[in-house]
Amino acid sequence: MMFLLLLLLLAPQASVAQPGVKFMMSSKGLDYVKTVITGWAQEKLLTTEIPQITGKLNIGIGSVYYEISDMKVVKVDYPQPSVKFEENAGLHMELCGLSIAVTAEWRTKYGLIKDGGTLDLALFDVCVESLLQLGKDDQACLSVSTLTCKAHVGRVYTKFHGGAGIIIQAFIDIFPGRIKGMAENAICPLLEKEIVNLERVLAAMNVTYHVDPNLILDNSLTSDPVIQTSDMEVDFKGVFYSEWNPREPPFPPQDFQLPCETGHMFCLGISQFCLNSYAYACLTAGLLQINVSDSMIPKTSPVRLNTSSFGILIPQLPKMFPDMLMKLQVFADEAPAVSLQMDSLSLLLSAAVKAYAIDNTSTLHPLFTLNLTTQFSGKLSIANEKLMGIMGFDNLTLSLVSSEIGTFQTTTLKNVAILGMKNGFLPKLNAKLQSGFPLPVMKGVTLVKTVLQVQQGFLAVFSDVQISPPLYTEEKL
């Protein structure tokens, strides 16, 4: 149960025809998760509460009613299970050689004859084989179900302490066979019950969730998991939306293929479409706008945000509006565009700038509107479980859209804007990129030997992991 839960949770949780995000687990990753769960399961079995067993057993001269209670697991020999990807189906799981030793109290009743004592019980060479199907349910959540299950108990050992007489001896001789049959008949229904519980947990998971108060991420599945003998791929929609003004991005997702890389446990692919849907969601949420006042201009800047200082750039301005502070309304008129190429990325920003003069009554007087387009390029990296980067300035274009103060040349204004981009905006952007953005990692999981590749149209993150129990349980979800 816990093995399956961890395996499914390692995928980024949450349909368009093409996914925006892809997750792949390799056989190496499956083997590591199996190893971690084996150690955890052995410890878990030692603390498992076993329910009381009651029944009756025909000993040839009548039936003996029995009760086995206060059962405690005292020893577990838990071998490494075999877990493999089953192509076009799911997971093939096989556990052979499991042995469990239990102590208990026993009581019997045969007519008026009552007896009791303690019991040492052991099951040897328990084997369980199951095929689990992974798919997509009607709510676009990951689903799991049992296709086949077989169970076999090799040998049962019992030693009764206490009790005497022919009746109890007859019971002792028959009881191991009864326990063997009960165990074999109970194992698969118990497994199927746990799979049904896991399916309920998965169905209850949100496929859309808030990344902040203004934005939501739709991470629903776009198709059934694609399972091959060497790996499993799960495809997610991976689209961001504004909470208050949700709109589909005006650009389609493009298909991308994760590179075949068997040296790491996991691979996460984030498409250019996913990143640009985030930018579009920010635009529709009204997040890409700011009012700039003189107090926000660096003190070292030779140009202040007032009509006197701007007179160097626009000669008629101080004559029409003398000695007034100014305000700039800056807002994106298009969504920022991210473009991913091999080993690099570019960022295109397009914004409108509306300038106002502020008189002594705080009345705003419109001055002019500019269009500003800026392009940056840079590189991304991963360190300490953070996505980091550095950007460089490439180009800036500036044009006059409209003016309430007459026409004016924008060449000098463009040079000032370039200076502001290089010395003001870009250092702040790179400081933020260098501080890094934490990668979404499940609690108890540490990324190891992580590698980032910038491919044509998508980012590929390869990584091994180290898992530190305690793991997530069903109650914590």
VOPAGU-2260 file (C-alpha; in pm, 1 decimal, decimal comma):
REM VOPAGU-2260
SITE   aa  ch    i         X         Y         Z
SITE  MET   A    0       0,0       0,0       0,0
SITE  MET   A    1     262,6     252,7     107,6
SITE  PHE   A    2     486,0     158,0    -185,0
SITE  LEU   A    3     209,1     243,6    -431,4
SITE  LEU   A    4     118,0     563,7    -249,4
SITE  LEU   A    5     475,5     690,7    -254,5
SITE  LEU   A    6     521,2     590,4    -616,7
SITE  LEU   A    7     210,6     783,3    -720,7
SITE  LEU   A    8     283,7    1085,5    -501,4
SITE  LEU   A    9     630,5    1132,3    -649,5
SITE  ALA   A   10     460,1    1246,3    -964,8
SITE  PRO   A   11     364,7    1609,3    -958,2
SITE  GLN   A   12      -9,7    1598,6    -852,2
SITE  ALA   A   13    -272,5    1730,3    -966,8
SITE  SER   A   14    -753,9    1773,1   -2100,2
SITE  VAL   A   15    -572,9    1925,4   -2368,9
SITE  ALA   A   16    -448,4    1711,4   -2652,4
SITE  GLN   A   17     -86,6    1790,4   -2569,1
SITE  PRO   A   18      50,8    1803,2   -2212,7
SITE  GLY   A   19     231,8    2100,8   -2066,1
SITE  VAL   A   20     418,7    1894,4   -1806,8
SITE  LYS   A   21     554,4    1539,7   -1821,9
SITE  PHE   A   22     688,6    1315,3   -1547,9
SITE  MET   A   23     889,5    1000,1   -1608,3
SITE  MET   A   24    1006,7     733,6   -1363,0
SITE  SER   A   25    1278,6     495,5   -1478,8
SITE  SER   A   26    1341,3     138,5   -1363,6
SITE  LYS   A   27    1620,9     279,1   -1148,1
SITE  GLY   A   28    1370,2     501,7    -970,2
SITE  LEU   A   29    1127,2     214,3    -927,3
SITE  ASP   A   30    1404,2      -2,4    -776,7
SITE  TYR   A   31    1501,8     270,4    -529,9
SITE  VAL   A   32    1144,2     331,1    -413,2
SITE  LYS   A   33    1103,9     -45,7    -373,5
SITE  THR   A   34    1415,8     -62,1    -152,2
SITE  VAL   A   35    1299,9     223,0      69,7
SITE  ILE   A   36     952,2      77,5     111,1
SITE  THR   A   37    1091,1    -268,5     193,5
SITE  GLY   A   38    1272,6    -133,4     500,1
SITE  TRP   A   39     973,0      74,2     602,3
SITE  ALA   A   40     728,0    -212,5     557,5
SITE  GLN   A   41     935,3    -447,3     773,9
SITE  GLU   A   42     928,8    -195,7    1059,8
SITE  LYS   A   43     558,8    -131,9    1003,8
SITE  LEU   A   44     470,6    -501,7    1024,0
SITE  LEU   A   45     632,6    -525,3    1368,2
SITE  THR   A   46     378,6    -273,9    1502,2
SITE  THR   A   47      77,1    -398,2    1308,2
SITE  GLU   A   48    -231,9    -476,4    1514,6
SITE  ILE   A   49    -381,0    -812,5    1417,9
SITE  PRO   A   50    -753,4    -855,9    1485,6
SITE  GLN   A   51    -885,8   -1138,6    1698,5
SITE  ILE   A   52    -965,6   -1467,1    1521,7
SITE  THR   A   53   -1262,6   -1680,5    1620,7
SITE  GLY   A   54   -1417,3   -1988,0    1466,7
SITE  LYS   A   55   -1487,5   -2354,9    1504,1
SITE  LEU   A   56   -1295,2   -2658,3    1388,2
SITE  ASN   A   57   -1438,2   -3007,3    1335,0
SITE  ILE   A   58   -1205,6   -3262,9    1497,4
SITE  GLY   A   59   -1409,4   -3567,5    1394,9
SITE  ILE   A   60   -1596,6   -3607,8    1718,8
SITE  GLY   A   61   -1751,7   -3262,3    1718,0
SITE  SER   A   62   -1651,2   -2901,3    1678,9
SITE  VAL   A   63   -1403,7   -2710,0    1889,3
SITE  TYR   A   64   -1478,2   -2339,3    1922,3
SITE  TYR   A   65   -1160,4   -2136,0    1937,4
SITE  GLU   A   66   -1044,9   -1780,0    1992,1
SITE  ILE   A   67    -697,5   -1643,9    1910,4
SITE  SER   A   68    -637,9   -1299,3    2063,6
SITE  ASP   A   69    -372,2   -1051,5    2175,6
SITE  MET   A   70    -161,3   -1131,1    1867,7
SITE  LYS   A   71     173,2    -951,6    1840,6
SITE  VAL   A   72     425,6    -969,3    1555,8
SITE  VAL   A   73     765,2   -1046,5    1709,9
SITE  LYS   A   74     978,0   -1110,2    1401,6
SITE  VAL   A   75     956,9   -1039,7    1028,7
SITE  ASP   A   76    1177,6   -1167,2     750,2
SITE  TYR   A   77    1083,7    -933,4     462,8
SITE  PRO   A   78    1269,8   -1012,9     138,8
SITE  GLN   A   79    1318,7    -765,5    -144,8
SITE  PRO   A   80    1003,5    -769,8    -357,4
SITE  SER   A   81    1013,4    -777,5    -734,1
SITE  VAL   A   82     838,7    -472,9    -881,7
SITE  LYS   A   83     848,0    -415,2   -1255,0
SITE  PHE   A   84     671,7    -204,1   -1513,5
SITE  GLU   A   85     420,3    -408,7   -1708,8
SITE  GLU   A   86     393,4    -263,2   -2059,1
SITE  ASN   A   87      51,6    -114,8   -2142,9
SITE  ALA   A   88     -83,1    -216,0   -1800,5
SITE  GLY   A   89      82,3     -95,3   -1482,3
SITE  LEU   A   90     295,8    -258,2   -1217,1
SITE  HIS   A   91     375,9    -625,5   -1168,9
SITE  MET   A   92     450,6    -693,8    -802,1
SITE  GLU   A   93     580,6   -1020,3    -657,2
SITE  LEU   A   94     688,9   -1091,0    -301,1
SITE  CYS   A   95     820,0   -1439,0    -218,3
SITE  GLY   A   96     986,4   -1569,3      96,1
SITE  LEU   A   97     808,7   -1349,4     349,7
SITE  SER   A   98     805,2   -1501,2     699,8
SITE  ILE   A   99     622,9   -1367,5    1006,2
SITE  ALA   A  100     641,5   -1487,2    1368,5
SITE  VAL   A  101     353,4   -1408,1    1605,5
SITE  THR   A  102     276,6   -1465,0    1973,1
SITE  ALA   A  103     -84,2   -1486,9    2092,5
SITE  GLU   A  104    -324,7   -1620,1    2353,3
SITE  TRP   A  105    -562,1   -1901,5    2273,9
SITE  ARG   A  106    -884,8   -2030,7    2422,8
SITE  THR   A  107   -1097,6   -2328,3    2319,9
SITE  LYS   A  108   -1436,4   -2467,4    2414,5
SITE  TYR   A  109   -1559,4   -2818,1    2345,8
SITE  GLY   A  110   -1895,0   -2868,8    2508,6
SITE  LEU   A  111   -1834,1   -2794,6    2874,3
SITE  ILE   A  112   -1458,3   -2835,5    2838,8
SITE  LYS   A  113   -1267,3   -2506,8    2827,3
SITE  ASP   A  114    -896,7   -2466,5    2781,8
SITE  GLY   A  115    -641,8   -2195,2    2706,4
SITE  GLY   A  116    -280,4   -2076,4    2706,3
SITE  THR   A  117     -30,7   -1901,4    2485,1
SITE  LEU   A  118      65,2   -1966,0    2124,8
SITE  ASP   A  119     371,7   -1926,7    1905,4
SITE  LEU   A  120     269,6   -1901,1    1538,9
SITE  ALA   A  121     483,4   -1855,0    1227,9
SITE  LEU   A  122     403,7   -1832,4     855,9
SITE  PHE   A  123     692,6   -1928,2     628,0
SITE  ASP   A  124     754,6   -1868,4     256,6
SITE  VAL   A  125     452,2   -1644,8     197,5
SITE  CYS   A  126     424,5   -1545,3    -170,1
SITE  VAL   A  127     200,9   -1274,7    -317,0
SITE  GLU   A  128     181,8   -1187,2    -687,3
SITE  SER   A  129     -32,0    -903,0    -821,4
SITE  LEU   A  130     -75,7    -697,0   -1136,8
SITE  LEU   A  131    -192,4    -339,8   -1076,6
SITE  GLN   A  132    -339,0    -122,7   -1350,2
SITE  LEU   A  133    -265,7     251,3   -1359,2
SITE  GLY   A  134    -495,7     480,5   -1552,8
SITE  LYS   A  135    -692,8     807,2   -1567,0
SITE  ASP   A  136   -1035,9     833,5   -1407,8
SITE  ASP   A  137   -1333,9    1047,9   -1513,6
SITE  GLN   A  138   -1199,9    1343,1   -1309,0
SITE  ALA   A  139    -861,0    1325,2   -1485,6
SITE  CYS   A  140    -694,3    1193,5   -1168,6
SITE  LEU   A  141    -447,9     907,8   -1150,6
SITE  SER   A  142    -626,8     579,0   -1077,7
SITE  VAL   A  143    -512,1     235,5    -964,1
SITE  SER   A  144    -692,9     -98,9    -961,2
SITE  THR   A  145    -610,4    -466,3    -913,1
SITE  LEU   A  146    -612,4    -676,9   -1227,5
SITE  THR   A  147    -486,6   -1006,4   -1081,5
SITE  CYS   A  148    -376,6   -1135,0    -742,3
SITE  LYS   A  149    -245,8   -1473,2    -621,4
SITE  ALA   A  150    -128,0   -1570,4    -272,1
SITE  HIS   A  151      36,7   -1881,3    -128,0
SITE  VAL   A  152     162,7   -1975,0     220,5
SITE  GLY   A  153     440,7   -2232,4     214,3
SITE  ARG   A  154     437,6   -2363,3     571,8
SITE  VAL   A  155     273,4   -2291,6     908,2
SITE  TYR   A  156     439,8   -2359,3    1242,8
SITE  THR   A  157     242,3   -2360,1    1568,6
SITE  LYS   A  158     338,3   -2436,3    1925,9
SITE  PHE   A  159      70,0   -2426,9    2194,1
SITE  HIS   A  160     164,6   -2365,2    2555,3
SITE  GLY   A  161     -82,5   -2482,2    2819,0
SITE  GLY   A  162    -380,9   -2705,6    2778,3
SITE  ALA   A  163    -397,9   -3080,2    2806,2
SITE  GLY   A  164    -599,9   -3379,0    2698,7
SITE  ILE   A  165    -702,9   -3557,9    2384,9
SITE  ILE   A  166    -943,7   -3284,8    2268,6
SITE  ILE   A  167    -686,6   -3008,0    2255,3
SITE  GLN   A  168    -429,0   -3238,3    2093,4
SITE  ALA   A  169    -672,6   -3315,2    1812,8
SITE  PHE   A  170    -731,6   -2942,3    1770,2
SITE  ILE   A  171    -355,5   -2872,0    1760,2
SITE  ASP   A  172    -303,2   -3131,9    1488,2
SITE  ILE   A  173    -562,6   -2974,2    1255,2
SITE  PHE   A  174    -521,5   -2604,5    1338,5
SITE  PRO   A  175    -210,7   -2526,6    1117,8
SITE  GLY   A  176    -396,1   -2630,8     803,5
SITE  ARG   A  177    -687,1   -2405,7     899,2
SITE  ILE   A  178    -454,4   -2109,2     952,2
SITE  LYS   A  179    -277,9   -2170,9     618,2
SITE  GLY   A  180    -607,8   -2168,5     428,6
SITE  MET   A  181    -734,4   -1862,2     615,2
SITE  ALA   A  182    -412,6   -1669,2     540,4
SITE  GLU   A  183    -415,0   -1758,5     171,2
SITE  ASN   A  184    -781,2   -1660,7     136,5
SITE  ALA   A  185    -732,5   -1332,9     324,7
SITE  ILE   A  186    -419,8   -1187,3     159,6
SITE  CYS   A  187    -564,7   -1083,8    -179,6
SITE  PRO   A  188    -887,7    -934,3     -37,6
SITE  LEU   A  189    -675,7    -734,1     208,1
SITE  LEU   A  190    -453,7    -611,5     -76,3
SITE  GLU   A  191    -755,3    -522,8    -288,7
SITE  LYS   A  192    -910,0    -334,3       4,8
SITE  GLU   A  193    -592,9    -125,8      40,6
SITE  ILE   A  194    -589,4     -56,6    -334,8
SITE  VAL   A  195    -952,2      61,1    -314,6
SITE  ASN   A  196    -857,3     290,0     -25,4
SITE  LEU   A  197    -566,4     425,9    -227,2
SITE  GLU   A  198    -798,2     483,4    -522,6
SITE  ARG   A  199   -1026,5     689,1    -297,6
SITE  VAL   A  200    -730,6     897,1    -183,5
SITE  LEU   A  201    -621,5     961,3    -542,4
SITE  ALA   A  202    -976,7    1049,2    -650,0
SITE  ALA   A  203   -1000,5    1302,8    -366,8
SITE  MET   A  204    -682,0    1482,5    -468,8
SITE  ASN   A  205    -723,8    1822,3    -629,0
SITE  VAL   A  206    -607,3    1838,3    -988,5
SITE  THR   A  207    -630,5    2218,1    -973,7
SITE  TYR   A  208    -481,5    2412,4    -687,3
SITE  HIS   A  209    -366,1    2760,4    -594,0
SITE  VAL   A  210      -2,0    2851,7    -643,4
SITE  ASP   A  211     -74,7    3189,5    -484,7
SITE  PRO   A  212    -393,4    3387,6    -402,0
SITE  ASN   A  213    -428,5    3502,4    -763,7
SITE  LEU   A  214    -325,2    3202,7    -974,3
SITE  ILE   A  215    -430,2    2839,2   -1003,4
SITE  LEU   A  216    -256,8    2547,8   -1176,6
SITE  ASP   A  217    -453,8    2281,8   -1363,4
SITE  ASN   A  218    -248,4    1964,8   -1332,6
SITE  SER   A  219    -508,9    1714,9   -1449,9
SITE  LEU   A  220    -396,8    1415,3   -1652,4
SITE  THR   A  221    -427,5    1443,5   -2027,7
SITE  SER   A  222    -413,8    1067,3   -2090,0
SITE  ASP   A  223    -354,3     731,2   -1926,6
SITE  PRO   A  224       2,5     676,9   -1805,4
SITE  VAL   A  225     227,3     539,9   -2077,2
SITE  ILE   A  226     403,4     234,6   -1936,9
SITE  GLN   A  227     690,6      53,6   -2102,0
SITE  THR   A  228     918,1    -215,1   -1961,5
SITE  SER   A  229    1187,2      46,0   -1886,2
SITE  ASP   A  230     985,8     344,0   -1757,9
SITE  MET   A  231     651,7     507,2   -1688,1
SITE  GLU   A  232     545,2     847,7   -1820,5
SITE  VAL   A  233     257,6    1053,5   -1679,2
SITE  ASP   A  234     135,6    1356,2   -1876,5
SITE  PHE   A  235     -28,1    1658,1   -1711,3
SITE  LYS   A  236    -215,1    1956,4   -1853,9
SITE  GLY   A  237      18,9    2198,9   -1674,7
SITE  VAL   A  238    -172,9    2522,1   -1743,8
SITE  PHE   A  239    -194,0    2828,4   -1517,6
SITE  TYR   A  240    -507,0    3042,4   -1491,4
SITE  SER   A  241    -611,5    3361,9   -1320,2
SITE  GLU   A  242    -832,2    3286,9   -1020,9
SITE  TRP   A  243   -1068,3    3574,2   -1098,6
SITE  ASN   A  244   -1045,3    3594,8   -1476,1
SITE  PRO   A  245    -965,9    3246,1   -1608,8
SITE  ARG   A  246    -899,1    3230,3   -1981,7
SITE  GLU   A  247    -745,7    2968,0   -2203,2
SITE  PRO   A  248    -404,0    3075,2   -2332,8
SITE  PRO   A  249    -429,7    3212,5   -2688,1
SITE  PHE   A  250    -149,8    2980,7   -2801,3
SITE  PRO   A  251    -159,1    2599,7   -2830,6
SITE  PRO   A  252      64,1    2350,5   -2648,4
SITE  GLN   A  253     329,0    2185,1   -2861,3
SITE  ASP   A  254     423,3    1820,7   -2833,6
SITE  PHE   A  255     761,7    1743,6   -2680,6
SITE  GLN   A  256     940,2    1420,6   -2604,4
SITE  LEU   A  257    1144,1    1367,2   -2290,0
SITE  PRO   A  258    1495,9    1252,6   -2380,3
SITE  CYS   A  259    1571,6     888,7   -2305,6
SITE  GLU   A  260    1805,9     896,0   -2006,5
SITE  THR   A  261    1847,7     580,2   -1795,2
SITE  GLY   A  262    2112,9     715,0   -1556,3
SITE  HIS   A  263    1864,6     897,6   -1329,8
SITE  MET   A  264    1560,8     785,4   -1134,7
SITE  PHE   A  265    1320,3    1055,8   -1246,4
SITE  CYS   A  266    1273,4    1315,9   -1516,4
SITE  LEU   A  267    1040,1    1616,2   -1512,9
SITE  GLY   A  268     963,4    1800,3   -1835,8
SITE  ILE   A  269     822,6    2155,2   -1822,1
SITE  SER   A  270     717,2    2293,1   -2157,4
SITE  GLN   A  271     756,4    2643,0   -2293,4
SITE  PHE   A  272     376,4    2640,8   -2316,3
SITE  CYS   A  273     346,7    2585,8   -1938,8
SITE  LEU   A  274     582,1    2876,1   -1863,5
SITE  ASN   A  275     402,7    3105,7   -2104,7
SITE  SER   A  276      63,4    3008,2   -1962,9
SITE  TYR   A  277     193,7    3135,4   -1628,5
SITE  ALA   A  278     286,0    3468,1   -1789,9
SITE  TYR   A  279     -55,9    3490,4   -1958,8
SITE  ALA   A  280    -233,4    3410,4   -1631,1
SITE  CYS   A  281     -38,0    3691,0   -1462,1
SITE  LEU   A  282    -150,7    3926,1   -1738,8
SITE  THR   A  283    -519,6    3832,0   -1713,9
SITE  ALA   A  284    -500,2    3852,3   -1333,4
SITE  GLY   A  285    -381,5    4213,1   -1359,1
SITE  LEU   A  286     -50,0    4140,1   -1190,4
SITE  LEU   A  287     173,1    4291,5   -1459,3
SITE  GLN   A  288     127,3    4657,5   -1378,8
SITE  ILE   A  289     289,9    4908,8   -1149,9
SITE  ASN   A  290     272,5    5281,4   -1073,0
SITE  VAL   A  291     618,8    5438,0   -1060,2
SITE  SER   A  292     683,6    5753,2    -854,7
SITE  ASP   A  293     997,7    5957,0    -801,1
SITE  SER   A  294    1055,7    5793,8    -461,2
SITE  MET   A  295    1108,7    5463,3    -639,7
SITE  ILE   A  296    1384,4    5595,6    -865,6
SITE  PRO   A  297    1738,8    5515,5    -739,9
SITE  LYS   A  298    1897,0    5817,2    -571,2
SITE  THR   A  299    2198,7    5781,1    -800,4
SITE  SER   A  300    1985,8    5829,6   -1112,8
SITE  PRO   A  301    2070,3    6152,6   -1304,8
SITE  VAL   A  302    1707,5    6175,9   -1420,6
SITE  ARG   A  303    1432,5    6235,8   -1164,7
SITE  LEU   A  304    1065,2    6176,2   -1216,1
SITE  ASN   A  305     955,7    6541,3   -1241,1
SITE  THR   A  306     883,4    6778,5   -1528,8
SITE  SER   A  307    1198,7    6984,9   -1472,7
SITE  SER   A  308    1429,8    6684,8   -1506,1
SITE  PHE   A  309    1233,7    6547,5   -1802,7
SITE  GLY   A  310    1278,4    6884,9   -1973,8
SITE  ILE   A  311    1619,7    6760,1   -2087,2
SITE  LEU   A  312    1439,5    6486,4   -2277,2
SITE  ILE   A  313    1118,4    6668,5   -2372,8
SITE  PRO   A  314    1186,7    7046,1   -2396,5
SITE  GLN   A  315     818,5    7158,8   -2401,9
SITE  LEU   A  316     721,8    6959,5   -2092,8
SITE  PRO   A  317     848,6    7197,0   -1814,1
SITE  LYS   A  318     703,4    7493,6   -2001,3
SITE  MET   A  319     355,2    7342,3   -2007,6
SITE  PHE   A  320     368,9    7186,1   -1660,6
SITE  PRO   A  321     637,8    7365,3   -1458,5
SITE  ASP   A  322     787,3    7217,1   -1137,8
SITE  MET   A  323     554,1    6920,6   -1109,6
SITE  LEU   A  324     616,3    6564,5    -998,3
SITE  MET   A  325     536,9    6292,3   -1245,7
SITE  LYS   A  326     388,1    5945,3   -1226,2
SITE  LEU   A  327     430,2    5656,3   -1470,3
SITE  GLN   A  328     169,1    5386,7   -1514,9
SITE  VAL   A  329     351,6    5084,6   -1651,2
SITE  PHE   A  330     153,9    4779,0   -1759,5
SITE  ALA   A  331     207,2    4484,2   -1989,3
SITE  ASP   A  332       3,5    4516,9   -2305,8
SITE  GLU   A  333      93,5    4159,9   -2401,2
SITE  ALA   A  334     192,0    3857,4   -2195,9
SITE  PRO   A  335     568,0    3814,0   -2151,8
SITE  ALA   A  336     697,9    3550,1   -2391,6
SITE  VAL   A  337     951,9    3285,4   -2293,3
SITE  SER   A  338    1136,1    3105,2   -2569,1
SITE  LEU   A  339    1349,1    2798,9   -2492,5
SITE  GLN   A  340    1632,6    2698,8   -2721,0
SITE  MET   A  341    1912,0    2446,1   -2672,0
SITE  ASP   A  342    2102,6    2551,0   -2356,3
SITE  SER   A  343    1952,7    2900,9   -2342,2
SITE  LEU   A  344    1632,4    3097,5   -2311,1
SITE  SER   A  345    1502,9    3437,4   -2414,5
SITE  LEU   A  346    1243,0    3662,3   -2255,4
SITE  LEU   A  347    1043,6    3925,5   -2444,7
SITE  LEU   A  348     861,5    4195,6   -2246,9
SITE  SER   A  349     615,4    4437,1   -2405,5
SITE  ALA   A  350     471,9    4720,6   -2198,5
SITE  ALA   A  351     284,6    5047,7   -2231,1
SITE  VAL   A  352     400,4    5347,9   -2026,9
SITE  LYS   A  353     153,9    5628,5   -1954,2
SITE  ALA   A  354     307,0    5946,1   -1809,2
SITE  TYR   A  355     120,9    6198,0   -1592,9
SITE  ALA   A  356     207,9    6529,1   -1430,2
SITE  ILE   A  357      81,7    6581,8   -1074,7
SITE  ASP   A  358     -20,6    6936,1    -977,8
SITE  ASN   A  359     -39,3    7074,5    -623,7
SITE  THR   A  360    -397,1    6951,4    -587,9
SITE  SER   A  361    -284,6    6595,0    -675,2
SITE  THR   A  362    -472,3    6613,2   -1003,5
SITE  LEU   A  363    -322,7    6392,9   -1276,9
SITE  HIS   A  364    -260,4    6552,2   -1617,4
SITE  PRO   A  365    -197,9    6299,4   -1899,2
SITE  LEU   A  366     122,5    6370,3   -2091,8
SITE  PHE   A  367     207,8    6090,0   -2333,4
SITE  THR   A  368     198,7    5713,1   -2387,9
SITE  LEU   A  369     498,6    5503,3   -2491,0
SITE  ASN   A  370     534,3    5146,9   -2610,7
SITE  LEU   A  371     837,1    4964,4   -2473,6
SITE  THR   A  372     964,1    4627,3   -2593,4
SITE  THR   A  373    1264,0    4468,1   -2423,3
SITE  GLN   A  374    1442,1    4141,6   -2494,1
SITE  PHE   A  375    1667,0    3946,2   -2257,6
SITE  SER   A  376    1853,5    3618,7   -2293,2
SITE  GLY   A  377    2026,6    3400,0   -2043,0
SITE  LYS   A  378    2089,0    3058,6   -1890,8
SITE  LEU   A  379    1926,0    2848,0   -1621,1
SITE  SER   A  380    2081,2    2611,9   -1369,3
SITE  ILE   A  381    1984,9    2403,2   -1067,2
SITE  ALA   A  382    2163,2    2403,0    -731,2
SITE  ASN   A  383    2050,0    2320,3    -376,5
SITE  GLU   A  384    1704,9    2217,8    -501,1
SITE  LYS   A  385    1650,7    2561,2    -653,2
SITE  LEU   A  386    1601,8    2675,7   -1010,5
SITE  MET   A  387    1845,0    2960,4   -1070,3
SITE  GLY   A  388    1947,7    3175,4   -1364,5
SITE  ILE   A  389    2118,0    3480,8   -1499,2
SITE  MET   A  390    1990,7    3710,1   -1772,9
SITE  GLY   A  391    2157,7    3958,2   -2001,6
SITE  PHE   A  392    2014,8    4260,8   -2180,5
SITE  ASP   A  393    1976,2    4220,0   -2557,8
SITE  ASN   A  394    1763,6    4493,7   -2704,4
SITE  LEU   A  395    1508,1    4766,7   -2636,0
SITE  THR   A  396    1272,8    4947,7   -2870,0
SITE  LEU   A  397    1069,7    5251,7   -2771,6
SITE  SER   A  398     800,8    5431,7   -2969,1
SITE  LEU   A  399     559,9    5716,3   -2903,8
SITE  VAL   A  400     198,7    5594,6   -2920,6
SITE  SER   A  401      19,7    5918,3   -2835,2
SITE  SER   A  402      97,4    6256,1   -2681,9
SITE  GLU   A  403    -103,5    6533,9   -2516,3
SITE  ILE   A  404     194,2    6771,2   -2523,8
SITE  GLY   A  405     285,9    6746,5   -2891,6
SITE  THR   A  406     542,3    6533,6   -3068,6
SITE  PHE   A  407     898,5    6490,5   -2946,0
SITE  GLN   A  408    1206,6    6284,9   -3029,9
SITE  THR   A  409    1237,2    5956,5   -2838,5
SITE  THR   A  410    1604,6    5875,9   -2910,1
SITE  THR   A  411    1736,9    6030,2   -2588,4
SITE  LEU   A  412    1445,0    5886,7   -2391,3
SITE  LYS   A  413    1527,5    5543,1   -2532,5
SITE  ASN   A  414    1889,8    5575,7   -2418,6
SITE  VAL   A  415    1770,4    5667,1   -2069,3
SITE  ALA   A  416    1537,4    5365,1   -2072,2
SITE  ILE   A  417    1825,3    5137,5   -2175,2
SITE  LEU   A  418    2036,2    5278,8   -1894,7
SITE  GLY   A  419    1751,7    5217,0   -1650,5
SITE  MET   A  420    1708,7    4860,1   -1772,6
SITE  LYS   A  421    2077,8    4780,0   -1741,9
SITE  ASN   A  422    2143,8    4953,3   -1411,4
SITE  GLY   A  423    1806,5    4925,8   -1240,1
SITE  PHE   A  424    1576,3    4648,8   -1360,9
SITE  LEU   A  425    1832,5    4388,3   -1472,7
SITE  PRO   A  426    2037,8    4376,7   -1147,7
SITE  LYS   A  427    1717,9    4328,4    -948,5
SITE  LEU   A  428    1601,1    4055,4   -1186,9
SITE  ASN   A  429    1933,8    3872,3   -1163,0
SITE  ALA   A  430    1943,3    3906,0    -784,6
SITE  LYS   A  431    1605,8    3733,7    -772,8
SITE  LEU   A  432    1716,9    3464,8   -1018,7
SITE  GLN   A  433    2038,8    3401,1    -826,9
SITE  SER   A  434    1849,6    3358,7    -499,2
SITE  GLY   A  435    1661,1    3084,4    -681,4
SITE  PHE   A  436    1311,1    2940,6    -686,2
SITE  PRO   A  437    1258,1    2625,4    -476,0
SITE  LEU   A  438    1163,5    2319,1    -675,7
SITE  PRO   A  439     838,0    2146,2    -569,8
SITE  VAL   A  440     966,4    1848,7    -369,2
SITE  MET   A  441     756,5    1623,0    -148,3
SITE  LYS   A  442     830,5    1622,7     224,3
SITE  GLY   A  443    1096,9    1366,2     313,5
SITE  VAL   A  444    1242,4    1363,6     -40,7
SITE  THR   A  445    1582,8    1513,5    -122,5
SITE  LEU   A  446    1701,2    1563,5    -479,4
SITE  VAL   A  447    2045,2    1418,7    -558,2
SITE  LYS   A  448    2270,5    1467,5    -861,8
SITE  THR   A  449    2013,2    1691,1   -1029,1
SITE  VAL   A  450    2079,5    1797,4   -1387,2
SITE  LEU   A  451    1894,5    2063,6   -1587,0
SITE  GLN   A  452    1880,7    2057,8   -1964,8
SITE  VAL   A  453    1728,5    2340,5   -2166,9
SITE  GLN   A  454    1592,7    2172,9   -2478,9
SITE  GLN   A  455    1412,1    2312,8   -2778,6
SITE  GLY   A  456    1074,2    2414,6   -2636,1
SITE  PHE   A  457    1102,7    2262,9   -2287,1
SITE  LEU   A  458    1306,7    2219,5   -1970,5
SITE  ALA   A  459    1414,5    1870,5   -1863,3
SITE  VAL   A  460    1510,6    1810,5   -1499,7
SITE  PHE   A  461    1683,0    1478,6   -1427,5
SITE  SER   A  462    1740,9    1367,5   -1071,0
SITE  ASP   A  463    1796,7    1087,2    -826,0
SITE  VAL   A  464    1633,3    1111,8    -484,9
SITE  GLN   A  465    1693,3    1017,7    -124,3
SITE  ILE   A  466    1382,8     936,7      75,7
SITE  SER   A  467    1376,1     978,5     451,9
SITE  PRO   A  468    1090,9     810,4     642,1
SITE  PRO   A  469     847,4     872,1     798,7
SITE  LEU   A  470     662,8     877,6     470,1
SITE  TYR   A  471     324,9    1023,0     391,0
SITE  THR   A  472      36,1     814,5     510,9
SITE  GLU   A  473    -320,4     807,1     388,6
SITE  GLU   A  474    -434,8    1004,3     693,8
SITE  LYS   A  475    -200,1    1293,1     610,0
SITE  LEU   A  476    -332,4    1344,9     258,7
